[in-house]
Amino acid sequence: MGRSVTIEACKRLGIPSMDIPVDLPTPEVARLIPLEMARELMAVPLAIEEGILTVAMASPYDGEAVAALVESSGYEIFPVLSPLDQLEAALQRVEGLWYGDPCDQPSREE
């Protein structure tokens, strides 16, 4: 399914789309979804607001995936569609947050 078709399908279903800010997720939020599950579902937790976890996904209309995220995180999920390239970049940031990748840490000037 092409990106424009996916966007149109999500609009019909009332699922919003968004770009993923480069400063998200925070380490605390990133760890709410197991890394393997995030990779498998192409899902990146972004933020918690009023007890609801916003998750950027490649397939936010996938009810089974959303249900798995609810079960795993313990939060109600607000799924949003995000571009695949941004999801891949965000998943790399999440991996760095899980494993403390030094490449993702700010450089220190001595």
MIDOSE-1310 file (N, C-alpha, C; in nm, 2 decimals, decimal comma, always signed):
residues 110
mgrs	+0,09/-0,12/+0,00/+0,00/+0,00/+0,00/+0,09/+0,12/+0,00; +0,07/+0,22/-0,09/+0,15/+0,34/-0,10/+0,12/+0,43/+0,01; +0,22/+0,52/+0,04/+0,20/+0,62/+0,15/+0,08/+0,70/+0,13; +0,05/+0,75/+0,01/-0,07/+0,84/+0,00/-0,20/+0,76/+0,02
vtie	-0,20/+0,63/-0,02/-0,32/+0,55/+0,00/-0,33/+0,52/+0,15; -0,22/+0,50/+0,22/-0,22/+0,47/+0,37/-0,27/+0,60/+0,44; -0,23/+0,72/+0,40/-0,27/+0,84/+0,46/-0,42/+0,86/+0,44; -0,47/+0,83/+0,32/-0,61/+0,84/+0,29/-0,69/+0,74/+0,38
ackr	-0,65/+0,62/+0,39/-0,71/+0,52/+0,47/-0,72/+0,56/+0,61; -0,61/+0,62/+0,66/-0,61/+0,66/+0,80/-0,70/+0,78/+0,83; -0,71/+0,87/+0,73/-0,80/+0,98/+0,74/-0,94/+0,94/+0,75; -0,98/+0,84/+0,67/-1,11/+0,78/+0,67/-1,15/+0,72/+0,80
lgip	-1,04/+0,66/+0,86/-1,06/+0,59/+0,99/-1,05/+0,69/+1,11; -1,01/+0,82/+1,08/-1,00/+0,91/+1,19/-0,86/+0,90/+1,26; -0,77/+0,84/+1,20/-0,63/+0,82/+1,26/-0,54/+0,93/+1,20; -0,49/+1,02/+1,29/-0,40/+1,13/+1,25/-0,27/+1,08/+1,20
smdi	-0,20/+1,16/+1,13/-0,06/+1,14/+1,09/+0,02/+1,25/+1,15; +0,15/+1,22/+1,17/+0,24/+1,32/+1,22/+0,38/+1,29/+1,19; +0,46/+1,40/+1,19/+0,61/+1,38/+1,18/+0,66/+1,35/+1,32; +0,77/+1,28/+1,33/+0,82/+1,24/+1,46/+0,93/+1,35/+1,50
pvdl	+0,91/+1,42/+1,60/+1,02/+1,52/+1,64/+1,15/+1,44/+1,68; +1,26/+1,50/+1,64/+1,39/+1,44/+1,66/+1,43/+1,43/+1,81; +1,36/+1,50/+1,90/+1,39/+1,49/+2,04/+1,30/+1,39/+2,12; +1,22/+1,32/+2,04/+1,14/+1,21/+2,10/+1,18/+1,08/+2,06
ptpe	+1,16/+0,98/+2,14/+1,10/+0,98/+2,27/+1,21/+1,00/+2,38; +1,16/+1,03/+2,50/+1,25/+1,04/+2,61/+1,29/+0,89/+2,65; +1,39/+0,88/+2,73/+1,43/+0,74/+2,77/+1,32/+0,67/+2,85; +1,25/+0,74/+2,94/+1,14/+0,68/+3,02/+1,03/+0,63/+2,93
varl	+0,99/+0,71/+2,83/+0,88/+0,67/+2,74/+0,93/+0,56/+2,64; +1,05/+0,57/+2,60/+1,10/+0,47/+2,50/+1,10/+0,33/+2,56; +1,12/+0,32/+2,69/+1,12/+0,18/+2,76/+0,98/+0,13/+2,79; +0,88/+0,20/+2,76/+0,74/+0,15/+2,78/+0,70/+0,03/+2,69
iple	+0,77/+0,03/+2,57/+0,74/-0,08/+2,48/+0,87/-0,16/+2,46; +0,87/-0,29/+2,47/+0,99/-0,37/+2,45/+1,05/-0,34/+2,31; +1,18/-0,33/+2,31/+1,25/-0,30/+2,18/+1,21/-0,39/+2,07; +1,21/-0,52/+2,10/+1,18/-0,62/+1,99/+1,03/-0,60/+1,94
mare	+0,94/-0,56/+2,03/+0,80/-0,54/+1,99/+0,80/-0,41/+1,90; +0,87/-0,31/+1,95/+0,87/-0,18/+1,87/+0,93/-0,21/+1,73; +1,03/-0,29/+1,72/+1,09/-0,32/+1,58/+0,99/-0,40/+1,50; +0,93/-0,50/+1,56/+0,84/-0,59/+1,49/+0,71/-0,51/+1,44
lmav	+0,66/-0,42/+1,52/+0,54/-0,35/+1,49/+0,57/-0,22/+1,42; +0,70/-0,18/+1,41/+0,73/-0,05/+1,35/+0,65/+0,06/+1,43; +0,67/+0,06/+1,56/+0,59/+0,14/+1,65/+0,69/+0,21/+1,75; +0,68/+0,34/+1,76/+0,76/+0,42/+1,85/+0,68/+0,50/+1,95
plai	+0,70/+0,47/+2,08/+0,62/+0,55/+2,18/+0,68/+0,69/+2,18; +0,59/+0,79/+2,18/+0,64/+0,93/+2,17/+0,62/+1,00/+2,30; +0,50/+1,00/+2,36/+0,47/+1,08/+2,48/+0,35/+1,02/+2,55; +0,34/+1,06/+2,68/+0,22/+1,03/+2,76/+0,16/+1,16/+2,80
eegi	+0,03/+1,16/+2,77/-0,05/+1,28/+2,81/-0,18/+1,23/+2,87; -0,21/+1,27/+2,99/-0,34/+1,23/+3,06/-0,36/+1,08/+3,06; -0,25/+1,01/+3,08/-0,26/+0,86/+3,09/-0,27/+0,79/+2,96; -0,25/+0,86/+2,85/-0,26/+0,80/+2,71/-0,12/+0,81/+2,64
ltva	-0,08/+0,70/+2,59/+0,05/+0,69/+2,53/+0,03/+0,71/+2,38; +0,09/+0,81/+2,32/+0,09/+0,83/+2,18/+0,20/+0,75/+2,12; +0,17/+0,67/+2,01/+0,26/+0,58/+1,95/+0,26/+0,61/+1,80; +0,38/+0,64/+1,74/+0,39/+0,66/+1,60/+0,40/+0,52/+1,54
masp	+0,33/+0,49/+1,43/+0,33/+0,35/+1,38/+0,32/+0,36/+1,23; +0,37/+0,25/+1,17/+0,36/+0,23/+1,02/+0,22/+0,19/+0,99; +0,15/+0,11/+1,08/+0,02/+0,06/+1,05/-0,07/+0,09/+1,17; -0,11/+0,22/+1,20/-0,19/+0,25/+1,32/-0,33/+0,20/+1,31
ydge	-0,37/+0,15/+1,20/-0,50/+0,09/+1,18/-0,51/-0,06/+1,22; -0,39/-0,12/+1,25/-0,38/-0,26/+1,29/-0,43/-0,28/+1,43; -0,55/-0,32/+1,45/-0,61/-0,34/+1,58/-0,54/-0,43/+1,67; -0,49/-0,54/+1,61/-0,41/-0,64/+1,69/-0,28/-0,58/+1,74
avaa	-0,21/-0,50/+1,66/-0,09/-0,44/+1,70/-0,12/-0,34/+1,81; -0,22/-0,26/+1,80/-0,26/-0,16/+1,90/-0,29/-0,24/+2,03; -0,36/-0,35/+2,02/-0,40/-0,42/+2,14/-0,27/-0,48/+2,21; -0,18/-0,52/+2,13/-0,05/-0,58/+2,19/+0,02/-0,46/+2,26
lves	+0,02/-0,34/+2,20/+0,09/-0,23/+2,27/+0,02/-0,19/+2,40; -0,11/-0,20/+2,40/-0,19/-0,17/+2,53/-0,15/-0,27/+2,63; -0,15/-0,40/+2,60/-0,11/-0,50/+2,69/+0,03/-0,49/+2,74; +0,12/-0,46/+2,65/+0,26/-0,45/+2,69/+0,29/-0,33/+2,78
sgye	+0,24/-0,21/+2,74/+0,27/-0,09/+2,80/+0,19/-0,06/+2,93; +0,06/-0,11/+2,93/-0,03/-0,08/+3,04/-0,10/+0,05/+3,02; -0,08/+0,11/+2,91/-0,15/+0,24/+2,88/-0,25/+0,23/+2,76; -0,35/+0,32/+2,77/-0,43/+0,33/+2,65/-0,34/+0,39/+2,54
ifpv	-0,36/+0,35/+2,42/-0,28/+0,39/+2,30/-0,35/+0,48/+2,21; -0,28/+0,59/+2,18/-0,33/+0,68/+2,07/-0,24/+0,66/+1,95; -0,28/+0,58/+1,85/-0,19/+0,55/+1,74/-0,19/+0,67/+1,64; -0,07/+0,70/+1,58/-0,06/+0,80/+1,48/+0,02/+0,74/+1,36
lspl	-0,01/+0,78/+1,24/+0,07/+0,73/+1,13/+0,19/+0,83/+1,11; +0,31/+0,77/+1,09/+0,43/+0,84/+1,07/+0,50/+0,79/+0,95; +0,58/+0,87/+0,88/+0,66/+0,82/+0,76/+0,76/+0,71/+0,80; +0,77/+0,62/+0,72/+0,86/+0,50/+0,74/+1,00/+0,55/+0,77
dqle	+1,06/+0,64/+0,70/+1,20/+0,68/+0,72/+1,21/+0,75/+0,86; +1,11/+0,82/+0,91/+1,11/+0,88/+1,04/+1,10/+0,77/+1,15; +1,02/+0,67/+1,12/+1,00/+0,56/+1,22/+1,14/+0,48/+1,23; +1,20/+0,46/+1,12/+1,33/+0,39/+1,12/+1,43/+0,47/+1,20
aalq	+1,44/+0,60/+1,18/+1,53/+0,68/+1,25/+1,50/+0,69/+1,40; +1,37/+0,69/+1,43/+1,33/+0,70/+1,57/+1,36/+0,56/+1,64; +1,34/+0,45/+1,57/+1,37/+0,32/+1,63/+1,52/+0,31/+1,66; +1,61/+0,37/+1,57/+1,75/+0,37/+1,60/+1,78/+0,45/+1,73
rveg	+1,71/+0,57/+1,75/+1,72/+0,64/+1,87/+1,67/+0,56/+1,99; +1,56/+0,49/+1,98/+1,51/+0,41/+2,09/+1,61/+0,30/+2,12; +1,67/+0,24/+2,02/+1,77/+0,14/+2,05/+1,89/+0,20/+2,13; +1,93/+0,32/+2,09/+2,03/+0,39/+2,17/+1,99/+0,41/+2,31
lwyg	+1,87/+0,45/+2,33/+1,82/+0,48/+2,47/+1,81/+0,35/+2,55; +1,78/+0,24/+2,48/+1,77/+0,11/+2,56/+1,91/+0,06/+2,59; +2,01/+0,08/+2,50/+2,14/+0,02/+2,52/+2,25/+0,12/+2,55; +2,21/+0,25/+2,55/+2,31/+0,35/+2,59/+2,41/+0,37/+2,48
dpcd	+2,37/+0,37/+2,35/+2,46/+0,38/+2,24/+2,54/+0,52/+2,25; +2,67/+0,51/+2,26/+2,74/+0,64/+2,28/+2,73/+0,73/+2,15; +2,69/+0,68/+2,04/+2,67/+0,76/+1,92/+2,55/+0,85/+1,94; +2,46/+0,82/+2,02/+2,34/+0,89/+2,04/+2,35/+0,99/+2,16
qpsr	+2,47/+1,00/+2,22/+2,49/+1,09/+2,33/+2,55/+1,22/+2,28; +2,51/+1,33/+2,35/+2,57/+1,46/+2,30/+2,72/+1,45/+2,33; +2,79/+1,52/+2,24/+2,94/+1,52/+2,25/+2,97/+1,62/+2,36; +3,08/+1,59/+2,43/+3,13/+1,69/+2,53/+3,26/+1,75/+2,48
ee	+3,27/+1,88/+2,49/+3,39/+1,95/+2,46/+3,48/+1,96/+2,58; +3,60/+1,93/+2,56/+3,69/+1,92/+2,67/+3,78/+2,05/+2,68
